[in-house]
Amino acid sequence: MSQQQQHPQLHGQGREGSSTVLGTSARNDNVFAFDFDGTPPVATSKTAFPPVGAGQLIDATWHVLSSILDKMKELRPIVETGYENILLVRLLIEESRKSRGEQRLSTKSSSTMPRLGLPVLYPSEGLFDSWGPEARDALALRYDLSREELVDAFGSARDEWMEADFQGWLGANKFYEGIPEAISACEGEVYVITTKQTRFASALLEHAGIKVPLDRIFGLGTGPKAGVLAQLQTKHSGCTLVFLEDRVETLEAVCADSKLEGVRLYLCDWGFNTAAQRARGESNGRVTVVGTGDIAGLLAP
């Protein structure tokens, strides 16, 4: 895995009270690794698709987008990385236009379509069962968009929003009640492992009054979460590594890695998951499903 990218920290107005710098105490032998979206904070529909910057990849007017935000909320548990929202929004718009007898969305470039044929259109109603790398890549091909274009557009959209209305962007991200205080009180080593770009995660953590050093935030581009956990396990040999995550698929991937058998795994039931996904977690002997009321005790020394 490539060395973690360093990003300038963005400074915003924090919550009232002093901030806590994590990872400065070794009195707790546990090492805690947190997922970000759905675990400490909750992303609203506004942050699922930033309202500026990525419109050129959507090819739609905002009155169309407003009619599908509810559907995007329903689909949020299947999203692993933010840029996937662009593909899902395009899919929903295409379905909406098709139902009205309108033409589908045009691709950015049609040069590859005659040779390859139009990639399959995955129906949104079945995405809870079919969504994954194959479906994601098929939609990217359908709309003639590369992963790099999608990542850059989604990140640029957030950058533009933050520059235009930083407080508005912060306000659109709500932290679950009691979670920042529990993390701040934790005396163990704390890391954040996220598919969000590091600069955005850092800004939100600072806003919540939690200062996590940049070298402890593993953001987009630092590799699979299982690989990051393996790095942390090696770095903190002799300690117990605890991973809190709201995607059961991610925890299942960790379970599949024999090198990570010693990692304690927790599925956060307050995050972006469904009852069926929580049931999968409960049926997994290595996974413990926890609620917000459990977190303080879990993090206590």
C-alpha positions in Angstrom: 0.0 0.0 0.0 1.3 3.4 -0.9 2.4 5.8 1.9 -0.5 7.9 3.2 -1.0 11.1 1.4 -0.6 14.2 3.4 -3.2 16.9 3.0 -3.3 20.5 4.4 -5.6 20.6 7.4 -8.6 22.8 6.9 -9.5 25.0 9.9 -13.0 25.8 10.9 -14.8 26.9 14.0 -14.9 24.0 16.4 -17.6 23.1 18.9 -17.7 24.9 22.2 -15.1 23.7 24.7 -11.5 22.6 24.3 -10.3 20.2 21.7 -8.7 16.9 22.5 -5.6 15.6 20.7 -5.9 11.9 20.4 -3.2 9.3 20.5 -1.1 11.0 23.2 -1.7 8.5 25.9 -0.7 4.8 26.1 -2.6 4.0 29.3 -5.1 2.0 27.3 -3.6 -1.0 25.6 -6.3 -1.0 22.9 -5.8 0.6 19.6 -9.0 1.9 18.1 -9.6 2.3 14.4 -12.8 4.2 13.3 -14.5 4.3 10.0 -15.7 7.8 9.3 -18.9 8.2 7.3 -21.7 6.7 9.4 -19.6 6.0 12.4 -18.6 9.3 14.1 -20.6 11.6 11.9 -23.8 11.3 9.9 -23.8 12.5 6.3 -27.1 14.1 5.1 -28.4 13.9 1.6 -26.7 17.3 1.0 -23.3 15.8 1.6 -24.1 12.7 -0.3 -24.1 14.8 -3.4 -22.4 18.2 -3.1 -24.6 20.9 -4.8 -21.8 22.4 -6.8 -19.0 21.3 -9.1 -20.0 17.9 -10.2 -22.9 18.9 -12.3 -21.0 18.5 -15.5 -20.9 14.8 -14.9 -24.6 14.6 -14.1 -26.0 16.5 -17.2 -29.2 17.4 -15.3 -30.9 20.4 -13.9 -31.2 20.7 -10.1 -35.0 20.5 -10.1 -34.5 16.9 -11.4 -32.0 16.2 -8.6 -34.3 17.4 -5.9 -36.9 14.8 -6.8 -34.5 11.9 -6.3 -32.8 12.9 -3.0 -35.2 10.6 -1.1 -34.1 7.7 -3.3 -30.5 8.6 -2.7 -31.1 8.4 1.1 -32.5 4.9 0.6 -29.5 3.8 -1.4 -26.9 5.4 1.0 -26.0 2.1 2.7 -24.6 0.6 -0.5 -22.2 3.4 -1.1 -18.6 2.7 -0.1 -16.9 5.7 -1.6 -18.4 9.2 -2.2 -17.8 9.4 -5.9 -20.2 6.4 -6.4 -23.0 8.9 -5.7 -22.4 10.5 -9.0 -23.1 7.2 -10.8 -26.2 6.5 -8.7 -27.6 10.0 -9.3 -27.1 9.6 -13.1 -28.8 6.2 -13.0 -31.8 7.6 -11.1 -32.1 10.5 -13.5 -31.8 8.1 -16.5 -34.6 5.9 -15.0 -36.7 9.0 -14.4 -36.3 10.2 -17.9 -36.9 6.8 -19.4 -40.2 6.5 -17.4 -41.3 9.8 -19.0 -40.3 8.6 -22.5 -37.3 10.9 -22.7 -33.9 10.1 -24.1 -31.3 8.7 -21.7 -28.5 10.9 -20.5 -25.8 11.5 -23.1 -22.3 10.2 -22.4 -19.4 12.6 -22.1 -18.0 11.0 -25.2 -19.7 8.4 -27.4 -16.6 7.3 -29.3 -16.3 4.0 -27.4 -20.0 3.1 -27.4 -20.4 1.8 -30.9 -17.5 -0.6 -30.5 -18.3 -1.8 -27.0 -22.0 -1.6 -27.0 -24.0 0.2 -24.3 -23.1 -1.3 -20.9 -25.9 -2.8 -18.9 -28.2 -0.5 -17.0 -28.6 -1.8 -13.5 -32.1 -1.2 -12.2 -32.0 0.9 -9.0 -34.7 -1.3 -7.3 -32.2 -4.2 -7.3 -29.1 -2.4 -6.3 -29.1 -3.6 -2.7 -28.4 -7.1 -4.1 -26.4 -6.2 -7.2 -24.2 -3.2 -6.2 -20.5 -3.8 -6.1 -17.4 -3.3 -8.2 -19.0 -4.9 -11.2 -22.1 -2.8 -11.2 -20.1 0.4 -10.3 -17.7 -0.2 -13.2 -20.5 -1.0 -15.6 -22.2 2.3 -14.9 -18.9 4.2 -15.1 -18.4 2.7 -18.6 -22.0 3.4 -19.5 -21.5 7.1 -18.8 -17.9 7.1 -20.1 -16.4 8.3 -16.8 -13.1 7.1 -15.3 -12.6 6.6 -11.6 -10.1 9.5 -11.6 -12.7 11.8 -13.2 -15.3 10.8 -10.6 -13.0 11.2 -7.6 -11.7 14.6 -8.8 -15.2 15.9 -9.6 -16.6 14.8 -6.2 -13.6 16.2 -4.3 -13.7 19.5 -6.3 -17.4 19.8 -5.6 -16.8 19.7 -1.8 -13.9 22.1 -2.1 -16.0 24.6 -4.0 -18.8 24.2 -1.4 -16.4 24.7 1.5 -14.9 27.8 -0.1 -18.3 29.3 -0.8 -20.0 28.4 2.4 -17.7 26.6 4.9 -20.2 26.9 7.8 -23.0 25.6 5.6 -20.9 22.6 4.7 -20.0 21.9 8.3 -23.6 22.3 9.3 -24.7 19.6 6.8 -22.6 17.0 8.6 -24.1 16.1 12.0 -22.2 14.0 14.5 -24.2 11.3 16.4 -25.0 12.3 19.9 -22.4 11.3 22.4 -19.9 9.9 19.9 -17.4 12.8 19.9 -17.4 13.0 23.7 -16.7 9.2 23.9 -13.9 9.4 21.4 -12.4 12.4 23.1 -12.4 10.5 26.4 -10.7 7.5 24.9 -7.1 7.0 26.3 -6.1 4.5 23.7 -4.4 5.1 20.4 -7.0 6.3 17.8 -6.9 6.2 14.0 -9.5 7.0 11.4 -9.8 4.8 8.3 -12.1 6.3 5.7 -12.9 6.4 2.0 -13.4 10.1 2.4 -10.5 12.3 1.3 -8.3 13.1 4.2 -8.7 16.9 4.2 -12.5 16.6 4.5 -12.4 14.1 7.4 -9.8 16.3 9.2 -11.9 19.4 8.9 -15.0 17.6 10.3 -13.1 16.1 13.2 -11.7 19.5 14.1 -15.1 21.0 13.9 -16.3 18.4 16.4 -13.5 19.3 18.8 -11.4 16.2 18.1 -7.9 16.7 16.8 -6.6 13.6 15.1 -3.1 14.1 13.6 -3.1 13.8 9.8 -0.7 10.8 9.9 -3.4 9.0 11.8 -6.1 9.6 9.2 -6.0 7.1 6.4 -8.2 8.6 3.7 -9.1 7.9 0.1 -6.1 6.6 -1.8 -4.4 4.8 1.1 -5.6 1.4 0.1 -8.2 -1.1 1.4 -9.2 -0.9 5.0 -8.0 -4.4 5.7 -4.5 -3.4 4.4 -4.5 -0.4 6.7 -5.5 -2.6 9.7 -2.6 -4.9 8.9 -0.2 -2.0 9.0 -1.6 -0.8 12.3 -1.4 -4.4 13.7 2.2 -4.5 12.8 2.9 -1.1 14.2 1.2 -1.8 17.5 2.3 -5.3 18.1 1.2 -6.6 21.5 -1.9 -4.3 21.6 -5.5 -5.2 20.9 -6.7 -3.6 17.6 -10.4 -2.6 17.7 -12.1 -1.7 14.4 -15.5 0.1 14.4 -17.3 0.2 11.1 -20.9 0.6 9.8 -20.5 -1.5 6.6 -20.9 -5.2 7.2 -19.2 -5.9 3.8 -16.0 -4.3 5.1 -16.0 -6.3 8.3 -16.6 -9.5 6.3 -13.5 -8.6 4.2 -11.5 -8.3 7.3 -12.8 -11.6 8.5 -11.6 -13.2 5.3 -8.0 -12.1 6.0 -6.3 -14.7 8.1 -3.6 -12.1 9.2 -6.3 -10.1 10.9 -7.8 -12.8 13.1 -6.9 -11.0 16.3 -8.7 -7.7 15.4 -11.9 -7.1 17.4 -14.7 -6.1 15.0 -17.8 -4.0 15.8 -20.7 -3.1 13.5 -22.1 0.3 14.5 -25.9 0.0 14.2 -26.3 3.8 14.1 -24.5 4.0 10.8 -25.5 3.6 7.1 -26.7 0.0 7.2 -30.0 -1.8 7.0 -31.8 -4.4 9.3 -30.7 -7.2 6.9 -27.0 -6.0 7.0 -27.1 -5.8 10.8 -28.6 -9.3 10.9 -25.6 -10.5 8.8 -23.3 -8.9 11.4 -25.1 -10.6 14.3 -24.8 -14.0 12.5 -21.0 -13.6 12.2 -19.2 -15.0 15.2 -16.4 -12.4 14.9 -18.6 -9.3 14.7 -20.4 -7.6 17.6 -23.2 -5.2 16.8 -23.1 -2.1 19.0 -25.3 0.9 19.5 -24.5 4.5 20.6 -25.2 3.6 24.2 -22.4 1.0 24.1 -19.6 3.2 22.7 -18.5 4.9 25.9 -18.0 1.6 27.7 -16.2 0.1 24.7 -13.7 3.0 24.6 -13.2 3.2 28.3 -9.8 2.1 29.7 
